[in-house]
Every structure is written in C-alpha cells, then in structure tokens.
Amino acid sequence: MGAVVGAGFLSHVPTIMLPEAVRRELNDGNEISLVPGLERLRDEVLDELRPDVVIVFDTHWFSLFEFIVTAHDRRLGTYTSEEVPRGLNQVHYDMPGDPVLAEALAAGASDAGARCTANADPHLPVNYGTVNIAHYLNRSEKWLSVSICQTASHDDFLRAGQGFGEAIRQSEHRVVLIASGSLSHRFYPMKELDKHESCDPVHIITPQARAADEQRIAWWEQGDHASVVNTMDEFMTHRPEGLFGHYLMMIAAIGGAQCTAPGRRFSEYENAIGTGQVHMWFDRPVAGWI
C-alpha cells in the first residue's frame, strides 16, 4: 500500500538559482530565506522521510486542455530558461522517472473526472518549476512532474488531486508531493522593477495581495485548509500563480478541505518583484491524511 509521506508548498522563484553574492546585492546585503530554507528542508525532512518518488505540481508547465504527467524512464539534460536566461542557465538535471506510476496517476485523475494523460516524449520540455526545486532537493528519488491545465476550474484541480491521491495509495510508493509556485503573482512594470527587488514583503504588489497571502499562510499554520479551499474565488482577484492549481491538486490528494495538517514554515514570507513567496511544509499525521 502506497502513501503520501509529506507535502510542501515551495517557491521556485528564479532568484534562488542566482549566486549568493548576487542574491545579497539584490536584497540589501542580506541572504534571502528561501535558499537556506530549501537546504534545511532536504536535511531535516526529506533525508528523514526517505521517499522513493517526488511528484511536482509545476506552475511553469501550462497545458491546454488536459493535465499531463511525465512518464519518462529518466529526464537528463541541461536547462536554460527562455524567460530569464541571464540568471537561470546551464543548469544540469538528472531525474529518474516511473512510467508505471505515471500511467496510474493519469488513470486515477481521469477516473475522478479530470482529463489527464501520461507522456514520455523525449522532446517534452522540462520547466523551471521542477528544475529549480530538484536542484536543491533531488538526491536519488524518482521525480515526476504534473502540468497545470489552463482551462481547468478549481473543481477540476481538486478532482485531479483526488485521483492522484487514490493512485498513490494503490501503489507501493512512499511519495512526497510538492506544489511548486507562489501565492499572489503580479509583477511590477519593467521601469519600476529595480525599486522592488528586495525580499521585504513591503514590496508585494499591493497591500491587499499581501494581506491575502498572509491570511492563507496563517490558515495553513492552523491546519485550516478548508478556509483556503473555500475562498478560492476571492483569492483569484490577486492572481495566484498557476490558478493556484499546484496547491489545490496537492491538498486534494491528502484530504482536500477535510485535511487539517498544520504547516511549518521553512522560509519567511518574501517578495519577488511583486509576487508572494514562501516555503511551507505539511507533515503526514501519525494516523494518516484525512
């Protein structure tokens, strides 16, 4: 019997891939908390959990009319971002996969009422929502990525996540789920960017977006996932990254609105040129997820 042994809402912001000296230059001489947070997460959590599969819900992979799960035996190569090649380039990645589990995940989501396929095309692009996180966290596990379907509704994301959770339980794997992306996700105009590169949340795009992000972080820390799930229409006014599908699929796989797992912060709440970033980890309860 398989199990989700842990789940995390993690930032993949490109800043984490810059050299430390550059990060400090952008942040008034200080290190951003996101990088040491990922290092702590690997050492303090994943090394203890010892999962054999990591599934990433990748907000930088937008599919059109279905969810897609990577089904490669292995993804190996060098990644340069088309968006920010000056700072995110020539990143080596090597991620074993699991075609059998990928097919089971796709079938599980489809059975739950969400269109989903598995794809092993060798030319299928890799996205930095996966690469950046794997750069810090991947040791020897199998890594699969799941796309964000841009025509999906909140209910579609929840159904897909429910199906993924059932497929994992029917497997023989110890699985970690990672919702890779941000909270609110609006950028400053180019001519204003250099005034807002510090990680201080005073630079979040609007006070209202900051308040909405901090409310959801507080709910997570209280284990109140129901409030997050049930206020999605309200939160959408702040344009959460990836339609917030990364979080909705992750949480649906471990109980959805019924899940009461409290979150542990592995970073501060930080700005990234207007967007809201945080690392939050949810431990599997002794009795299992609801």
C-alpha positions as a Markdown table, in Angstrom:
| # | Residue | x | y | z |
|---|---|---|---|---|
| 1 | Met | 0.0 | 0.0 | 0.0 |
| 2 | Gly | 1.4 | 3.4 | -1.0 |
| 3 | Ala | 1.3 | 6.6 | 0.9 |
| 4 | Val | 1.9 | 10.3 | 0.7 |
| 5 | Val | 4.5 | 10.8 | 3.4 |
| 6 | Gly | 4.8 | 14.6 | 3.2 |
| 7 | Ala | 3.7 | 17.6 | 1.2 |
| 8 | Gly | 5.1 | 21.0 | 0.6 |
| 9 | Phe | 4.2 | 24.4 | -0.9 |
| 10 | Leu | 7.5 | 25.6 | -2.2 |
| 11 | Ser | 8.8 | 28.6 | -4.0 |
| 12 | His | 10.8 | 28.0 | -7.2 |
| 13 | Val | 11.4 | 31.8 | -7.9 |
| 14 | Pro | 14.5 | 32.2 | -10.3 |
| 15 | Thr | 16.3 | 34.2 | -7.6 |
| 16 | Ile | 17.2 | 31.0 | -5.8 |
| 17 | Met | 19.4 | 30.0 | -8.7 |
| 18 | Leu | 21.5 | 33.1 | -8.7 |
| 19 | Pro | 24.9 | 33.1 | -7.0 |
| 20 | Glu | 24.8 | 34.1 | -3.3 |
| 21 | Ala | 26.7 | 37.3 | -4.0 |
| 22 | Val | 24.0 | 38.4 | -6.5 |
| 23 | Arg | 21.2 | 37.4 | -4.2 |
| 24 | Arg | 22.7 | 39.6 | -1.5 |
| 25 | Glu | 23.2 | 42.5 | -3.8 |
| 26 | Leu | 19.6 | 42.4 | -4.8 |
| 27 | Asn | 18.5 | 42.1 | -1.1 |
| 28 | Asp | 20.3 | 45.0 | 0.6 |
| 29 | Gly | 23.3 | 42.8 | 1.5 |
| 30 | Asn | 21.2 | 40.0 | 3.1 |
| 31 | Glu | 20.6 | 36.4 | 2.1 |
| 32 | Ile | 17.1 | 35.6 | 1.1 |
| 33 | Ser | 15.5 | 33.0 | 3.4 |
| 34 | Leu | 14.3 | 30.8 | 0.5 |
| 35 | Val | 17.7 | 29.2 | -0.2 |
| 36 | Pro | 18.7 | 28.1 | 3.3 |
| 37 | Gly | 15.0 | 27.0 | 3.7 |
| 38 | Leu | 15.4 | 24.5 | 0.9 |
| 39 | Glu | 18.7 | 23.3 | 2.3 |
| 40 | Arg | 17.1 | 22.8 | 5.7 |
| 41 | Leu | 14.1 | 21.0 | 4.1 |
| 42 | Arg | 16.4 | 18.5 | 2.4 |
| 43 | Asp | 18.4 | 17.8 | 5.6 |
| 44 | Glu | 15.7 | 18.0 | 8.2 |
| 45 | Val | 12.7 | 16.5 | 6.3 |
| 46 | Leu | 13.4 | 14.6 | 3.1 |
| 47 | Asp | 16.5 | 12.8 | 4.5 |
| 48 | Glu | 14.3 | 11.5 | 7.3 |
| 49 | Leu | 11.3 | 10.6 | 5.2 |
| 50 | Arg | 13.3 | 8.9 | 2.5 |
| 51 | Pro | 10.6 | 9.0 | -0.2 |
| 52 | Asp | 11.2 | 7.0 | -3.3 |
| 53 | Val | 9.0 | 9.3 | -5.5 |
| 54 | Val | 8.6 | 13.1 | -5.6 |
| 55 | Ile | 5.7 | 14.5 | -7.6 |
| 56 | Val | 5.9 | 18.2 | -8.6 |
| 57 | Phe | 2.8 | 20.2 | -9.5 |
| 58 | Asp | 4.6 | 22.6 | -11.7 |
| 59 | Thr | 3.1 | 26.1 | -12.3 |
| 60 | His | 5.6 | 26.8 | -15.1 |
| 61 | Trp | 4.1 | 24.0 | -17.2 |
| 62 | Phe | 0.8 | 25.1 | -18.7 |
| 63 | Ser | -1.0 | 22.5 | -20.7 |
| 64 | Leu | -4.1 | 23.5 | -22.7 |
| 65 | Phe | -7.0 | 21.1 | -22.3 |
| 66 | Glu | -5.8 | 18.2 | -20.1 |
| 67 | Phe | -3.5 | 17.5 | -17.2 |
| 68 | Ile | -0.2 | 15.8 | -18.2 |
| 69 | Val | 2.1 | 13.6 | -16.1 |
| 70 | Thr | 5.7 | 13.0 | -17.2 |
| 71 | Ala | 6.2 | 9.3 | -17.9 |
| 72 | His | 9.9 | 9.1 | -18.8 |
| 73 | Asp | 12.3 | 6.5 | -17.5 |
| 74 | Arg | 14.7 | 9.4 | -16.9 |
| 75 | Arg | 14.9 | 13.1 | -17.7 |
| 76 | Leu | 18.5 | 14.1 | -18.2 |
| 77 | Gly | 19.9 | 17.3 | -19.7 |
| 78 | Thr | 20.9 | 21.0 | -19.3 |
| 79 | Tyr | 18.3 | 23.6 | -18.7 |
| 80 | Thr | 18.3 | 27.3 | -19.7 |
| 81 | Ser | 15.2 | 29.4 | -19.1 |
| 82 | Glu | 13.6 | 31.1 | -22.1 |
| 83 | Glu | 12.3 | 33.7 | -19.6 |
| 84 | Val | 15.4 | 34.6 | -17.6 |
| 85 | Pro | 18.4 | 33.1 | -19.4 |
| 86 | Arg | 20.8 | 35.6 | -17.9 |
| 87 | Gly | 20.3 | 34.3 | -14.4 |
| 88 | Leu | 18.9 | 30.8 | -15.0 |
| 89 | Asn | 21.1 | 29.0 | -17.5 |
| 90 | Gln | 23.1 | 25.8 | -18.0 |
| 91 | Val | 21.5 | 24.0 | -15.0 |
| 92 | His | 22.2 | 20.3 | -15.1 |
| 93 | Tyr | 19.3 | 18.0 | -14.2 |
| 94 | Asp | 19.1 | 14.2 | -13.9 |
| 95 | Met | 15.8 | 12.9 | -12.7 |
| 96 | Pro | 14.8 | 9.2 | -12.8 |
| 97 | Gly | 11.1 | 8.6 | -13.5 |
| 98 | Asp | 8.5 | 6.0 | -13.1 |
| 99 | Pro | 6.4 | 5.3 | -16.2 |
| 100 | Val | 4.1 | 2.8 | -14.4 |
| 101 | Leu | 3.2 | 5.2 | -11.7 |
| 102 | Ala | 2.8 | 8.0 | -14.2 |
| 103 | Glu | 0.2 | 5.9 | -16.1 |
| 104 | Ala | -1.6 | 5.1 | -12.9 |
| 105 | Leu | -1.7 | 8.7 | -11.8 |
| 106 | Ala | -3.2 | 9.7 | -15.2 |
| 107 | Ala | -5.8 | 6.9 | -15.0 |
| 108 | Gly | -6.6 | 7.9 | -11.4 |
| 109 | Ala | -7.2 | 11.5 | -12.3 |
| 110 | Ser | -9.3 | 10.5 | -15.4 |
| 111 | Asp | -11.4 | 8.1 | -13.3 |
| 112 | Ala | -12.0 | 11.0 | -10.9 |
| 113 | Gly | -13.4 | 13.1 | -13.7 |
| 114 | Ala | -10.3 | 15.2 | -14.8 |
| 115 | Arg | -8.9 | 14.8 | -18.3 |
| 116 | Cys | -5.3 | 13.5 | -17.8 |
| 117 | Thr | -2.7 | 11.7 | -19.9 |
| 118 | Ala | 0.8 | 10.4 | -19.3 |
| 119 | Asn | 3.5 | 11.5 | -21.8 |
| 120 | Ala | 7.0 | 10.2 | -22.3 |
| 121 | Asp | 8.0 | 12.1 | -25.4 |
| 122 | Pro | 11.8 | 12.6 | -25.2 |
| 123 | His | 11.4 | 16.2 | -26.5 |
| 124 | Leu | 8.8 | 17.2 | -23.9 |
| 125 | Pro | 10.3 | 20.4 | -22.3 |
| 126 | Val | 11.4 | 20.5 | -18.7 |
| 127 | Asn | 10.3 | 23.6 | -16.8 |
| 128 | Tyr | 12.0 | 25.5 | -14.0 |
| 129 | Gly | 9.2 | 24.9 | -11.6 |
| 130 | Thr | 10.7 | 21.4 | -11.4 |
| 131 | Val | 14.3 | 22.1 | -12.2 |
| 132 | Asn | 14.9 | 24.7 | -9.6 |
| 133 | Ile | 13.3 | 22.6 | -6.8 |
| 134 | Ala | 15.1 | 19.5 | -7.9 |
| 135 | His | 18.4 | 21.4 | -7.9 |
| 136 | Tyr | 18.2 | 21.7 | -4.2 |
| 137 | Leu | 16.2 | 18.6 | -3.2 |
| 138 | Asn | 16.8 | 15.8 | -5.6 |
| 139 | Arg | 19.2 | 13.1 | -4.3 |
| 140 | Ser | 18.2 | 9.8 | -5.7 |
| 141 | Glu | 14.4 | 9.8 | -5.8 |
| 142 | Lys | 12.2 | 9.4 | -8.9 |
| 143 | Trp | 10.8 | 12.7 | -9.9 |
| 144 | Leu | 7.6 | 13.2 | -11.9 |
| 145 | Ser | 6.0 | 16.5 | -13.0 |
| 146 | Val | 2.3 | 17.3 | -13.4 |
| 147 | Ser | 1.1 | 20.2 | -15.6 |
| 148 | Ile | -1.3 | 23.0 | -14.8 |
| 149 | Cys | -4.2 | 22.8 | -17.2 |
| 150 | Gln | -5.0 | 26.4 | -18.1 |
| 151 | Thr | -8.7 | 25.6 | -18.9 |
| 152 | Ala | -9.3 | 23.8 | -15.6 |
| 153 | Ser | -11.6 | 25.1 | -12.9 |
| 154 | His | -11.0 | 24.8 | -9.2 |
| 155 | Asp | -13.1 | 21.7 | -9.1 |
| 156 | Asp | -11.0 | 20.2 | -11.9 |
| 157 | Phe | -7.9 | 20.7 | -9.9 |
| 158 | Leu | -9.5 | 19.1 | -6.8 |
| 159 | Arg | -10.7 | 16.1 | -8.8 |
| 160 | Ala | -7.3 | 15.6 | -10.4 |
| 161 | Gly | -5.7 | 15.7 | -7.0 |
| 162 | Gln | -8.2 | 13.2 | -5.5 |
| 163 | Gly | -7.4 | 10.9 | -8.4 |
| 164 | Phe | -3.7 | 11.2 | -7.9 |
| 165 | Gly | -4.1 | 10.5 | -4.2 |
| 166 | Glu | -6.0 | 7.3 | -4.8 |
| 167 | Ala | -3.5 | 6.1 | -7.4 |
| 168 | Ile | -0.7 | 6.7 | -4.9 |
| 169 | Arg | -2.5 | 4.7 | -2.2 |
| 170 | Gln | -2.9 | 1.9 | -4.7 |
| 171 | Ser | 0.8 | 1.9 | -5.5 |
| 172 | Glu | 3.7 | 0.6 | -3.4 |
| 173 | His | 5.5 | 4.0 | -3.2 |
| 174 | Arg | 6.4 | 6.5 | -0.5 |
| 175 | Val | 5.6 | 9.7 | -2.1 |
| 176 | Val | 6.3 | 13.4 | -1.4 |
| 177 | Leu | 4.1 | 16.0 | -3.1 |
| 178 | Ile | 5.4 | 19.4 | -4.0 |
| 179 | Ala | 3.2 | 22.3 | -5.0 |
| 180 | Ser | 5.8 | 24.4 | -6.9 |
| 181 | Gly | 4.9 | 28.1 | -7.2 |
| 182 | Ser | 3.9 | 31.3 | -5.4 |
| 183 | Leu | 0.9 | 32.8 | -3.7 |
| 184 | Ser | -0.2 | 36.1 | -5.3 |
| 185 | His | 1.6 | 36.5 | -8.6 |
| 186 | Arg | 1.6 | 40.0 | -10.1 |
| 187 | Phe | 4.8 | 41.8 | -11.2 |
| 188 | Tyr | 5.8 | 45.4 | -11.2 |
| 189 | Pro | 6.2 | 47.1 | -14.7 |
| 190 | Met | 9.7 | 46.9 | -16.1 |
| 191 | Lys | 10.5 | 50.5 | -15.4 |
| 192 | Glu | 9.7 | 50.0 | -11.7 |
| 193 | Leu | 11.4 | 46.6 | -11.1 |
| 194 | Asp | 14.7 | 48.0 | -9.8 |
| 195 | Lys | 12.9 | 49.6 | -6.9 |
| 196 | His | 11.3 | 46.4 | -5.7 |
| 197 | Glu | 14.0 | 43.7 | -5.8 |
| 198 | Ser | 14.4 | 43.3 | -2.1 |
| 199 | Cys | 12.7 | 40.3 | -0.5 |
| 200 | Asp | 11.0 | 42.6 | 2.1 |
| 201 | Pro | 7.2 | 41.9 | 1.8 |
| 202 | Val | 6.6 | 45.7 | 1.9 |
| 203 | His | 7.3 | 45.3 | -1.9 |
| 204 | Ile | 4.4 | 42.9 | -2.5 |
| 205 | Ile | 2.4 | 44.3 | -5.4 |
| 206 | Thr | -0.5 | 45.7 | -3.3 |
| 207 | Pro | -1.3 | 45.7 | 0.4 |
| 208 | Gln | -4.4 | 43.7 | -0.4 |
| 209 | Ala | -2.4 | 41.0 | -2.1 |
| 210 | Arg | 0.0 | 40.8 | 0.9 |
| 211 | Ala | -2.9 | 40.6 | 3.3 |
| 212 | Ala | -4.5 | 37.8 | 1.3 |
| 213 | Asp | -1.2 | 35.9 | 1.2 |
| 214 | Glu | -0.6 | 36.3 | 4.9 |
| 215 | Gln | -4.1 | 35.1 | 5.7 |
| 216 | Arg | -3.6 | 31.9 | 3.8 |
| 217 | Ile | -0.3 | 31.3 | 5.5 |
| 218 | Ala | -2.0 | 31.8 | 8.8 |
| 219 | Trp | -4.7 | 29.3 | 7.8 |
| 220 | Trp | -2.0 | 26.8 | 6.8 |
| 221 | Glu | -0.2 | 27.1 | 10.0 |
| 222 | Gln | -3.5 | 26.4 | 11.8 |
| 223 | Gly | -4.2 | 23.4 | 9.6 |
| 224 | Asp | -7.3 | 25.2 | 8.2 |
| 225 | His | -7.2 | 24.1 | 4.6 |
| 226 | Ala | -11.0 | 24.3 | 4.4 |
| 227 | Ser | -10.8 | 28.1 | 4.5 |
| 228 | Val | -8.1 | 28.2 | 1.8 |
| 229 | Val | -10.1 | 25.9 | -0.5 |
| 230 | Asn | -13.4 | 27.6 | 0.1 |
| 231 | Thr | -12.2 | 31.1 | -0.6 |
| 232 | Met | -10.6 | 30.5 | -4.0 |
| 233 | Asp | -12.9 | 32.9 | -5.8 |
| 234 | Glu | -11.8 | 35.7 | -3.5 |
| 235 | Phe | -8.1 | 34.8 | -3.8 |
| 236 | Met | -8.2 | 34.7 | -7.6 |
| 237 | Thr | -8.5 | 38.5 | -7.6 |
| 238 | His | -4.8 | 38.5 | -6.6 |
| 239 | Arg | -3.8 | 36.3 | -9.5 |
| 240 | Pro | -2.2 | 33.4 | -7.6 |
| 241 | Glu | 0.4 | 31.6 | -9.7 |
| 242 | Gly | -0.9 | 28.7 | -11.9 |
| 243 | Leu | -4.5 | 29.4 | -10.9 |
| 244 | Phe | -3.4 | 28.0 | -7.5 |
| 245 | Gly | -3.8 | 24.6 | -9.1 |
| 246 | His | -0.5 | 23.5 | -7.6 |
| 247 | Tyr | -1.9 | 23.8 | -4.1 |
| 248 | Leu | -5.4 | 22.5 | -5.0 |
| 249 | Met | -4.0 | 19.3 | -6.5 |
| 250 | Met | -1.6 | 18.8 | -3.7 |
| 251 | Ile | -4.1 | 19.3 | -0.9 |
| 252 | Ala | -6.9 | 17.3 | -2.7 |
| 253 | Ala | -4.5 | 14.3 | -2.8 |
| 254 | Ile | -4.3 | 14.3 | 1.1 |
| 255 | Gly | -7.9 | 15.1 | 2.0 |
| 256 | Gly | -8.8 | 18.4 | 0.5 |
| 257 | Ala | -10.9 | 20.7 | 2.7 |
| 258 | Gln | -11.1 | 18.0 | 5.3 |
| 259 | Cys | -7.3 | 17.9 | 5.7 |
| 260 | Thr | -6.2 | 19.5 | 9.0 |
| 261 | Ala | -2.4 | 19.1 | 8.7 |
| 262 | Pro | -0.7 | 22.2 | 10.1 |
| 263 | Gly | 2.1 | 23.8 | 8.1 |
| 264 | Arg | 5.6 | 24.5 | 9.2 |
| 265 | Arg | 7.4 | 27.4 | 7.6 |
| 266 | Phe | 10.8 | 26.8 | 6.1 |
| 267 | Ser | 11.3 | 30.4 | 5.0 |
| 268 | Glu | 10.0 | 33.9 | 5.7 |
| 269 | Tyr | 7.2 | 35.3 | 3.6 |
| 270 | Glu | 9.1 | 37.1 | 0.9 |
| 271 | Asn | 8.6 | 39.4 | -2.1 |
| 272 | Ala | 9.9 | 38.6 | -5.5 |
| 273 | Ile | 9.4 | 41.8 | -7.7 |
| 274 | Gly | 5.8 | 41.9 | -6.5 |
| 275 | Thr | 4.9 | 38.3 | -6.0 |
| 276 | Gly | 4.4 | 36.4 | -2.7 |
| 277 | Gln | 6.8 | 33.6 | -1.9 |
| 278 | Val | 7.1 | 31.1 | 1.0 |
| 279 | His | 8.1 | 27.5 | 1.8 |
| 280 | Met | 5.5 | 25.7 | 3.8 |
| 281 | Trp | 5.7 | 22.0 | 4.8 |
| 282 | Phe | 2.9 | 19.7 | 5.9 |
| 283 | Asp | 3.8 | 16.6 | 7.8 |
| 284 | Arg | 1.8 | 13.4 | 7.5 |
| 285 | Pro | -0.2 | 12.8 | 10.7 |
| 286 | Val | 0.6 | 9.6 | 12.6 |
| 287 | Ala | -2.9 | 8.3 | 11.7 |
| 288 | Gly | -2.5 | 9.3 | 8.1 |
| 289 | Trp | -4.1 | 12.0 | 6.0 |
| 290 | Ile | -7.9 | 12.6 | 6.2 |
